[in-house]
Amino acid sequence: MSDTDLGSLDAQTLAHLFASREASPLEATRVALDRIERFNPDVNAYVYVDAEGAESAAKASARRWGKASR
């Protein structure tokens, strides 16, 4: 799955990919952060982005998805 694909998927599809381990919450978060970095200078939608906090939360989510699939 390419990074571009992850950025355009709905939550239900992402959940399926996380459950099947075809993608991870961390990958999806990094795609979202990359998009914010790329487009925010033009649209100014975000005043503050906590990339470190987002990645930390995504890692915790990935751990939960891993436990749920066992």
C-alpha positions as CSV (number, residue, x, y, z in Angstrom):
1,M,0.0,0.0,0.0
2,S,1.5,3.3,-1.0
3,D,1.5,6.3,1.3
4,T,-0.8,8.2,-1.0
5,D,-3.4,5.5,-0.8
6,L,-3.4,5.6,3.0
7,G,-4.1,9.3,3.0
8,S,-7.3,9.0,1.0
9,L,-8.9,6.0,2.8
10,D,-11.9,6.1,5.1
11,A,-11.8,4.9,8.7
12,Q,-13.6,1.6,7.9
13,T,-11.0,0.7,5.3
14,L,-8.1,1.8,7.5
15,A,-9.5,-0.4,10.3
16,H,-9.6,-3.4,8.0
17,L,-6.0,-2.7,6.9
18,F,-4.9,-2.4,10.5
19,A,-6.6,-5.6,11.5
20,S,-5.0,-7.5,8.6
21,R,-1.7,-5.8,9.3
22,E,-1.5,-4.5,5.7
23,A,-0.9,-1.1,7.2
24,S,-0.4,0.4,10.7
25,P,-1.7,3.3,12.6
26,L,1.8,4.7,12.6
27,E,2.0,4.6,8.8
28,A,-1.4,6.3,8.5
29,T,-0.4,9.0,11.0
30,R,2.9,9.7,9.2
31,V,1.0,10.1,5.9
32,A,-1.4,12.5,7.6
33,L,1.5,14.5,9.1
34,D,3.3,14.6,5.7
35,R,0.1,16.0,4.1
36,I,-0.2,18.6,6.9
37,E,3.4,19.7,6.3
38,R,2.9,19.8,2.5
39,F,-0.5,21.7,2.4
40,N,-0.7,23.7,5.6
41,P,1.5,26.6,4.4
42,D,-1.1,27.3,1.7
43,V,-4.4,26.6,3.6
44,N,-3.2,27.5,7.2
45,A,-5.6,25.0,8.7
46,Y,-3.4,24.1,11.6
47,V,-1.9,26.6,14.1
48,Y,0.0,23.9,16.0
49,V,0.8,20.3,15.1
50,D,2.0,17.9,17.8
51,A,3.8,15.4,15.5
52,E,5.6,13.8,18.4
53,G,2.4,13.3,20.3
54,A,0.5,12.0,17.3
55,E,3.3,9.4,16.6
56,S,3.3,8.4,20.2
57,A,-0.5,7.9,20.2
58,A,-0.2,6.0,16.9
59,K,2.4,3.6,18.3
60,A,0.1,2.9,21.3
61,S,-2.8,2.2,18.9
62,A,-0.6,-0.1,16.8
63,R,0.2,-2.1,20.0
64,R,-3.6,-2.3,20.8
65,W,-4.3,-3.5,17.2
66,G,-1.6,-6.2,17.6
67,K,-3.1,-7.5,20.8
68,A,-6.6,-7.5,19.3
69,S,-5.6,-9.7,16.4
70,R,-4.2,-12.5,18.6
